[in-house]
Amino acid sequence: GAYYVRSGSSLGVYLVGILPHGIFELPALCLSLAAGLCLCQNINRYIRKNEKGIMKPLLLNILRVTGLVVIPLLVVAAIMESYVTPAVMQLFV
């Protein structure tokens, strides 16, 4: 962002450049964070309270969310960053 401001371009040009893939990348990041926090909470519960049988279903659910939602969102974000963002930036630069 500082590069665009120092070169005389507006900050809006920078935002137009990062917004297309950020739409997909930020939800993937938030879902990954939530899955990690849930995993941490359940590991803590498993160790402290010695609850059996909670880890296998949790890990399966985290793998489902990661495989079916997070990874496809990151793939779409990568494609957007590779192909769409340069095309959009050509319009504004």
NUGULO-866863 format. One record per atom (N, C-alpha, C, O, CB): atom name; residue number from 1; x, y, z. Coordinates in Angstrom, 3 decimals, decimal comma. Glycine has a CB too. Example, Ala and Ser with C-alpha at 12.3 -4.5 7.8 and 13.67 -1.06 7.14 Angstrom:
BEGIN
  a   k        u        v        w
  N   1   13,190   -5,690    7,800
 CA   1   12,300   -4,500    7,800
  C   1   13,200   -3,300    7,800
  O   1   14,236   -3,319    8,465
 CB   1   11,308   -4,473    9,046
  N   2   12,850   -2,250    7,080
 CA   2   13,670   -1,060    7,140
  C   2   12,900    0,030    7,870
  O   2   13,409    1,138    8,039
 CB   2   14,084   -0,598    5,725
//
This chain:
BEGIN
  a   k        u        v        w
  N   1    0,807   -1,175    0,000
 CA   1    0,000    0,000    0,000
  C   1    0,862    1,254    0,000
  O   1    0,543    2,234   -0,675
 CB   1   -0,925   -0,011    1,181
  N   2    1,959    1,224    0,760
 CA   2    2,832    2,392    0,845
  C   2    3,484    2,683   -0,509
  O   2    3,710    3,844   -0,851
 CB   2    3,911    2,178    1,921
  N   3    3,784    1,651   -1,269
 CA   3    4,381    1,854   -2,598
  C   3    3,448    2,646   -3,496
  O   3    3,878    3,571   -4,185
 CB   3    4,718    0,506   -3,254
  N   4    2,179    2,288   -3,491
 CA   4    1,220    2,988   -4,346
  C   4    1,023    4,427   -3,902
  O   4    0,897    5,319   -4,740
 CB   4   -0,117    2,262   -4,347
  N   5    0,996    4,662   -2,615
 CA   5    0,824    6,026   -2,117
  C   5    2,053    6,869   -2,437
  O   5    1,929    8,027   -2,835
 CB   5    0,561    6,020   -0,601
  N   6    3,251    6,283   -2,263
 CA   6    4,485    7,032   -2,547
  C   6    4,663    7,316   -4,024
  O   6    5,242    8,337   -4,394
 CB   6    5,688    6,271   -2,036
  N   7    4,168    6,417   -4,883
 CA   7    4,332    6,620   -6,324
  C   7    3,285    7,553   -6,906
  O   7    3,305    7,843   -8,102
 CB   7    4,277    5,297   -7,042
  N   8    2,376    8,021   -6,074
 CA   8    1,377    8,973   -6,552
  C   8    0,059    8,331   -6,923
  O   8   -0,898    9,038   -7,238
 CB   8    1,907    9,710   -7,728
  N   9   -0,019    7,016   -6,895
 CA   9   -1,286    6,342   -7,175
  C   9   -2,153    6,412   -5,930
  O   9   -1,665    6,625   -4,820
 CB   9   -1,060    4,860   -7,614
  N  10   -3,429    6,232   -6,137
 CA  10   -4,316    6,278   -4,975
  C  10   -4,309    4,918   -4,267
  O  10   -3,932    3,895   -4,838
 CB  10   -5,763    6,669   -5,400
  N  11   -4,728    4,950   -3,039
 CA  11   -4,832    3,723   -2,265
  C  11   -5,941    2,835   -2,831
  O  11   -5,928    1,621   -2,625
 CB  11   -5,098    4,041   -0,780
  N  12   -6,886    3,424   -3,533
 CA  12   -7,969    2,661   -4,164
  C  12   -7,448    1,674   -5,198
  O  12   -7,994    0,580   -5,342
 CB  12   -8,963    3,605   -4,818
  N  13   -6,392    2,053   -5,921
 CA  13   -5,797    1,149   -6,910
  C  13   -5,228   -0,075   -6,204
  O  13   -5,374   -1,201   -6,680
 CB  13   -4,689    1,871   -7,729
  N  14   -4,589    0,150   -5,084
 CA  14   -4,054   -0,958   -4,295
  C  14   -5,174   -1,866   -3,812
  O  14   -5,067   -3,089   -3,896
 CB  14   -3,250   -0,432   -3,101
  N  15   -6,243   -1,272   -3,309
 CA  15   -7,364   -2,069   -2,807
  C  15   -8,032   -2,860   -3,921
  O  15   -8,450   -3,999   -3,709
 CB  15   -8,387   -1,172   -2,127
  N  16   -8,137   -2,266   -5,107
 CA  16   -8,704   -2,994   -6,251
  C  16   -7,822   -4,183   -6,599
  O  16   -8,318   -5,207   -7,069
 CB  16   -8,859   -2,060   -7,481
  N  17   -6,529   -4,059   -6,376
 CA  17   -5,609   -5,149   -6,675
  C  17   -5,703   -6,309   -5,701
  O  17   -5,528   -7,460   -6,103
 CB  17   -4,216   -4,635   -6,690
  N  18   -5,975   -6,036   -4,427
 CA  18   -6,002   -7,120   -3,453
  C  18   -7,409   -7,613   -3,142
  O  18   -7,571   -8,702   -2,592
 CB  18   -5,339   -6,676   -2,186
  N  19   -8,418   -6,836   -3,482
 CA  19   -9,780   -7,205   -3,120
  C  19  -10,288   -8,476   -3,794
  O  19  -10,920   -9,289   -3,118
 CB  19  -10,691   -6,085   -3,451
  N  20  -10,046   -8,697   -5,101
 CA  20  -10,645   -9,895   -5,730
  C  20  -10,249  -11,215   -5,069
  O  20  -11,114  -12,061   -4,844
 CB  20  -10,253   -9,947   -7,180
  N  21   -8,987  -11,412   -4,757
 CA  21   -8,626  -12,690   -4,138
  C  21   -8,848  -12,656   -2,633
  O  21   -8,983  -13,709   -2,011
 CB  21   -7,167  -13,038   -4,441
  N  22   -8,889  -11,476   -2,040
 CA  22   -9,149  -11,372   -0,618
  C  22  -10,554  -11,811   -0,240
  O  22  -10,789  -12,268    0,879
 CB  22   -8,923   -9,968   -0,166
  N  23  -11,478  -11,673   -1,165
 CA  23  -12,855  -12,094   -0,916
  C  23  -12,900  -13,586   -0,621
  O  23  -13,714  -14,031    0,188
 CB  23  -13,758  -11,757   -2,120
  N  24  -12,054  -14,349   -1,253
 CA  24  -12,032  -15,794   -1,041
  C  24  -11,022  -16,212    0,029
  O  24  -11,222  -17,199    0,737
 CB  24  -11,716  -16,500   -2,345
  N  25   -9,949  -15,454    0,132
 CA  25   -8,879  -15,842    1,053
  C  25   -9,236  -15,572    2,519
  O  25   -8,894  -16,371    3,391
 CB  25   -7,603  -15,104    0,696
  N  26   -9,908  -14,474    2,794
 CA  26  -10,254  -14,147    4,179
  C  26  -11,236  -15,141    4,807
  O  26  -11,030  -15,523    5,958
 CB  26  -10,841  -12,757    4,239
  N  27  -12,294  -15,580    4,111
 CA  27  -13,145  -16,619    4,716
  C  27  -12,392  -17,926    4,964
  O  27  -12,635  -18,599    5,965
 CB  27  -14,344  -16,890    3,822
  N  28  -11,477  -18,288    4,054
 CA  28  -10,688  -19,504    4,262
  C  28   -9,800  -19,356    5,496
  O  28   -9,636  -20,302    6,266
 CB  28   -9,826  -19,816    3,014
  N  29   -9,237  -18,185    5,678
 CA  29   -8,412  -17,926    6,850
  C  29   -9,245  -18,000    8,133
  O  29   -8,814  -18,590    9,124
 CB  29   -7,737  -16,555    6,731
  N  30  -10,429  -17,402    8,110
 CA  30  -11,297  -17,425    9,301
  C  30  -11,764  -18,838    9,625
  O  30  -11,810  -19,218   10,795
 CB  30  -12,515  -16,515    9,095
  N  31  -12,108  -19,615    8,612
 CA  31  -12,520  -21,002    8,859
  C  31  -11,365  -21,836    9,402
  O  31  -11,565  -22,673   10,282
 CB  31  -13,059  -21,636    7,573
  N  32  -10,175  -21,617    8,890
 CA  32   -9,002  -22,338    9,397
  C  32   -8,715  -21,960   10,844
  O  32   -8,385  -22,818   11,663
 CB  32   -7,771  -22,047    8,524
  N  33   -8,843  -20,683   11,152
 CA  33   -8,645  -20,227   12,519
  C  33   -9,670  -20,848   13,461
  O  33   -9,323  -21,295   14,555
 CB  33   -8,724  -18,707   12,585
  N  34  -10,924  -20,877   13,039
 CA  34  -11,977  -21,470   13,869
  C  34  -11,738  -22,961   14,078
  O  34  -11,941  -23,476   15,178
 CB  34  -13,352  -21,244   13,231
  N  35  -11,310  -23,650   13,029
 CA  35  -11,031  -25,085   13,166
  C  35   -9,863  -25,320   14,118
  O  35   -9,892  -26,258   14,915
 CB  35  -10,726  -25,712   11,791
  N  36   -8,845  -24,483   14,041
 CA  36   -7,706  -24,622   14,942
  C  36   -8,076  -24,351   16,389
  O  36   -7,622  -25,052   17,293
 CB  36   -6,599  -23,692   14,522
  N  37   -8,903  -23,333   16,611
 CA  37   -9,350  -23,041   17,971
  C  37  -10,223  -24,160   18,528
  O  37  -10,105  -24,525   19,697
 CB  37  -10,113  -21,723   18,002
  N  38  -11,093  -24,697   17,691
 CA  38  -11,940  -25,813   18,111
  C  38  -11,090  -27,037   18,446
  O  38  -11,346  -27,726   19,433
 CB  38  -12,962  -26,158   17,012
  N  39  -10,089  -27,298   17,628
 CA  39   -9,193  -28,420   17,891
  C  39   -8,443  -28,219   19,203
  O  39   -8,312  -29,153   19,994
 CB  39   -8,202  -28,596   16,735
  N  40   -7,955  -27,018   19,434
 CA  40   -7,234  -26,719   20,671
  C  40   -8,141  -26,897   21,891
  O  40   -7,725  -27,469   22,898
 CB  40   -6,674  -25,286   20,631
  N  41   -9,359  -26,414   21,800
 CA  41  -10,302  -26,541   22,903
  C  41  -10,596  -28,009   23,213
  O  41  -10,644  -28,406   24,377
 CB  41  -11,599  -25,800   22,578
  N  42  -10,790  -28,797   22,180
 CA  42  -11,113  -30,203   22,393
  C  42   -9,913  -31,017   22,861
  O  42  -10,079  -31,968   23,625
 CB  42  -11,662  -30,799   21,124
  N  43   -8,720  -30,666   22,422
 CA  43   -7,523  -31,339   22,938
  C  43   -7,383  -31,028   24,420
  O  43   -7,063  -31,908   25,219
 CB  43   -6,245  -30,897   22,159
  N  44   -7,622  -29,780   24,783
 CA  44   -7,564  -29,381   26,185
  C  44   -8,596  -30,163   27,012
  O  44   -8,295  -30,649   28,102
 CB  44   -7,804  -27,860   26,320
  N  45   -9,807  -30,272   26,478
 CA  45  -10,857  -31,017   27,185
  C  45  -10,507  -32,495   27,286
  O  45  -10,762  -33,129   28,311
 CB  45  -12,208  -30,846   26,476
  N  46   -9,925  -33,043   26,231
 CA  46   -9,530  -34,453   26,210
  C  46   -8,466  -34,730   27,270
  O  46   -8,519  -35,751   27,957
 CB  46   -9,005  -34,847   24,814
  N  47   -7,498  -33,817   27,402
 CA  47   -6,410  -34,020   28,353
  C  47   -6,866  -33,759   29,790
  O  47   -6,593  -34,559   30,685
 CB  47   -5,231  -33,114   28,005
  N  48   -7,553  -32,649   30,008
 CA  48   -7,920  -32,269   31,378
  C  48   -9,026  -33,138   31,977
  O  48   -8,947  -33,543   33,137
 CB  48   -8,357  -30,829   31,403
  N  49  -10,063  -33,422   31,175
 CA  49  -11,215  -34,148   31,708
  C  49  -11,218  -35,617   31,322
  O  49  -12,098  -36,374   31,732
 CB  49  -12,488  -33,506   31,236
  N  50  -10,222  -36,019   30,525
 CA  50  -10,073  -37,412   30,123
  C  50  -11,336  -37,944   29,434
  O  50  -11,768  -39,069   29,684
 CB  50   -9,740  -38,271   31,337
  N  51  -11,915  -37,111   28,563
 CA  51  -13,097  -37,532   27,818
  C  51  -12,653  -38,366   26,618
  O  51  -11,865  -37,911   25,789
 CB  51  -13,941  -36,300   27,359
  N  52  -13,153  -39,551   26,541
 CA  52  -12,787  -40,453   25,446
  C  52  -13,783  -40,294   24,299
  O  52  -14,946  -39,951   24,513
 CB  52  -12,744  -41,931   25,935
  N  53  -13,320  -40,544   23,104
 CA  53  -14,182  -40,583   21,936
  C  53  -14,547  -39,236   21,340
  O  53  -15,460  -39,163   20,518
 CB  53  -15,405  -41,282   22,279
  N  54  -13,863  -38,165   21,728
 CA  54  -14,203  -36,870   21,150
  C  54  -13,254  -36,463   20,025
  O  54  -13,586  -35,586   19,227
 CB  54  -14,197  -35,811   22,228
  N  55  -12,096  -37,076   19,952
 CA  55  -11,098  -36,623   18,990
  C  55  -11,354  -37,138   17,574
  O  55  -11,183  -36,388   16,613
 CB  55   -9,731  -37,055   19,441
  N  56  -11,754  -38,385   17,426
 CA  56  -11,938  -38,938   16,087
  C  56  -13,026  -38,201   15,304
  O  56  -12,772  -37,811   14,165
 CB  56  -12,280  -40,416   16,179
  N  57  -14,234  -37,990   15,862
 CA  57  -15,243  -37,238   15,102
  C  57  -14,813  -35,799   14,824
  O  57  -15,099  -35,253   13,758
 CB  57  -16,563  -37,235   15,855
  N  58  -14,127  -35,191   15,788
 CA  58  -13,667  -33,823   15,595
  C  58  -12,668  -33,734   14,448
  O  58  -12,782  -32,860   13,589
 CB  58  -13,040  -33,289   16,880
  N  59  -11,699  -34,628   14,432
 CA  59  -10,700  -34,617   13,366
  C  59  -11,324  -34,892   12,003
  O  59  -10,918  -34,299   11,004
 CB  59   -9,615  -35,643   13,653
  N  60  -12,305  -35,783   11,956
 CA  60  -13,001  -36,037   10,693
  C  60  -13,755  -34,795   10,213
  O  60  -13,748  -34,482    9,022
 CB  60  -13,975  -37,213   10,851
  N  61  -14,399  -34,095   11,137
 CA  61  -15,106  -32,873   10,759
  C  61  -14,147  -31,780   10,303
  O  61  -14,437  -31,061    9,347
 CB  61  -15,941  -32,372   11,924
  N  62  -13,018  -31,650   10,975
 CA  62  -12,031  -30,650   10,558
  C  62  -11,473  -30,993    9,185
  O  62  -11,278  -30,102    8,359
 CB  62  -10,889  -30,549   11,585
  N  63  -11,215  -32,263    8,932
 CA  63  -10,743  -32,671    7,596
  C  63  -11,791  -32,400    6,534
  O  63  -11,452  -31,999    5,420
 CB  63  -10,370  -34,157    7,586
  N  64  -13,056  -32,612    6,856
 CA  64  -14,125  -32,320    5,892
  C  64  -14,177  -30,834    5,566
  O  64  -14,247  -30,445    4,400
 CB  64  -15,483  -32,784    6,438
  N  65  -14,142  -30,012    6,602
 CA  65  -14,200  -28,563    6,382
  C  65  -12,985  -28,102    5,590
  O  65  -13,101  -27,293    4,669
 CB  65  -14,281  -27,808    7,726
  N  66  -11,832  -28,619    5,953
 CA  66  -10,615  -28,226    5,256
  C  66  -10,634  -28,679    3,802
  O  66  -10,312  -27,906    2,900
 CB  66   -9,395  -28,796    5,962
  N  67  -11,008  -29,919    3,580
 CA  67  -10,981  -30,454    2,226
  C  67  -12,090  -29,955    1,324
  O  67  -11,888  -29,793    0,120
 CB  67  -11,042  -31,918    2,283
  N  68  -13,256  -29,709    1,891
 CA  68  -14,401  -29,324    1,065
  C  68  -14,621  -27,819    0,971
  O  68  -15,279  -27,350    0,042
 CB  68  -15,636  -29,962    1,603
  N  69  -14,079  -27,053    1,922
 CA  69  -14,337  -25,616    1,921
  C  69  -13,042  -24,803    1,850
  O  69  -12,890  -23,969    0,957
 CB  69  -15,126  -25,229    3,167
  N  70  -12,120  -25,030    2,763
 CA  70  -10,943  -24,171    2,874
  C  70  -10,028  -24,307    1,657
  O  70   -9,643  -23,302    1,059
 CB  70  -10,169  -24,503    4,146
  N  71   -9,686  -25,510    1,297
 CA  71   -8,766  -25,702    0,161
  C  71   -9,375  -25,198   -1,148
  O  71   -8,678  -24,519   -1,902
 CB  71   -8,395  -27,187    0,022
  N  72  -10,654  -25,501   -1,457
 CA  72  -11,216  -24,899   -2,675
  C  72  -11,237  -23,367   -2,655
  O  72  -11,014  -22,734   -3,687
 CB  72  -12,619  -25,407   -2,883
  N  73  -11,502  -22,768   -1,489
 CA  73  -11,459  -21,307   -1,405
  C  73  -10,059  -20,777   -1,678
  O  73   -9,901  -19,755   -2,345
 CB  73  -11,933  -20,840   -0,030
  N  74   -9,051  -21,460   -1,168
 CA  74   -7,677  -21,027   -1,418
  C  74   -7,271  -21,227   -2,874
  O  74   -6,512  -20,428   -3,421
 CB  74   -6,720  -21,779   -0,510
  N  75   -7,768  -22,282   -3,500
 CA  75   -7,487  -22,502   -4,925
  C  75   -8,122  -21,395   -5,765
  O  75   -7,492  -20,861   -6,678
 CB  75   -8,010  -23,890   -5,379
  N  76   -9,370  -21,056   -5,452
 CA  76  -10,042  -19,973   -6,176
  C  76   -9,304  -18,656   -5,946
  O  76   -9,143  -17,870   -6,880
 CB  76  -11,523  -19,849   -5,729
  N  77   -8,857  -18,406   -4,723
 CA  77   -8,105  -17,187   -4,437
  C  77   -6,799  -17,145   -5,229
  O  77   -6,405  -16,089   -5,725
 CB  77   -7,814  -17,081   -2,935
  N  78   -6,131  -18,286   -5,349
 CA  78   -4,884  -18,336   -6,124
  C  78   -5,140  -18,077   -7,601
  O  78   -4,367  -17,376   -8,254
 CB  78   -4,197  -19,693   -5,947
  N  79   -6,215  -18,638   -8,128
 CA  79   -6,561  -18,407   -9,536
  C  79   -6,916  -16,943   -9,756
  O  79   -6,517  -16,340  -10,753
 CB  79   -7,738  -19,314   -9,970
  N  80   -7,669  -16,379   -8,820
 CA  80   -8,015  -14,964   -8,930
  C  80   -6,755  -14,095   -8,900
  O  80   -6,632  -13,144   -9,672
 CB  80   -8,974  -14,555   -7,794
  N  81   -5,832  -14,425   -8,013
 CA  81   -4,612  -13,633   -7,904
  C  81   -3,741  -13,784   -9,142
  O  81   -3,044  -12,844   -9,525
 CB  81   -3,828  -14,039   -6,663
  N  82   -3,771  -14,943   -9,767
 CA  82   -2,919  -15,180  -10,928
  C  82   -3,480  -14,595  -12,213
  O  82   -2,727  -14,077  -13,038
 CB  82   -2,706  -16,648  -11,105
  N  83   -4,789  -14,671  -12,393
 CA  83   -5,376  -14,293  -13,671
  C  83   -6,256  -13,049  -13,615
  O  83   -6,164  -12,194  -14,496
 CB  83   -6,173  -15,425  -14,196
  N  84   -7,096  -12,932  -12,611
 CA  84   -8,057  -11,831  -12,571
  C  84   -7,402  -10,541  -12,083
  O  84   -7,627   -9,479  -12,664
 CB  84   -9,240  -12,192  -11,671
  N  85   -6,604  -10,618  -11,035
 CA  85   -5,995   -9,416  -10,474
  C  85   -5,112   -8,678  -11,485
  O  85   -5,217   -7,455  -11,576
 CB  85   -5,176   -9,779   -9,251
  N  86   -4,245   -9,359  -12,251
 CA  86   -3,480   -8,612  -13,252
  C  86   -4,364   -7,948  -14,312
  O  86   -4,059   -6,848  -14,773
 CB  86   -2,493   -9,536  -13,928
  N  87   -5,456   -8,612  -14,698
 CA  87   -6,347   -8,013  -15,687
  C  87   -7,046   -6,783  -15,128
  O  87   -7,203   -5,782  -15,827
 CB  87   -7,379   -9,031  -16,157
  N  88   -7,462   -6,855  -13,875
 CA  88   -8,109   -5,704  -13,247
  C  88   -7,117   -4,575  -13,047
  O  88   -7,463   -3,409  -13,235
 CB  88   -8,733   -6,098  -11,907
  N  89   -5,897   -4,899  -12,672
 CA  89   -4,886   -3,870  -12,474
  C  89   -4,516   -3,172  -13,780
  O  89   -4,160   -1,994  -13,776
 CB  89   -3,648   -4,476  -11,847
  N  90   -4,600   -3,885  -14,880
 CA  90   -4,330   -3,252  -16,187
  C  90   -5,348   -2,156  -16,483
  O  90   -5,031   -1,179  -17,161
 CB  90   -4,352   -4,308  -17,317
  N  91   -6,557   -2,314  -15,983
 CA  91   -7,589   -1,302  -16,218
  C  91   -7,316   -0,018  -15,436
  O  91   -7,691    1,066  -15,881
 CB  91   -8,959   -1,854  -15,840
  N  92   -6,671   -0,130  -14,287
 CA  92   -6,475    1,027  -13,425
  C  92   -5,083    1,626  -13,488
  O  92   -4,881    2,752  -13,034
 CB  92   -6,773    0,653  -12,030
  N  93   -4,131    0,914  -14,032
 CA  93   -2,764    1,439  -14,056
  C  93   -2,415    1,982  -15,407
  O  93   -1,301    2,465  -15,609
 CB  93   -1,770    0,372  -13,665
//
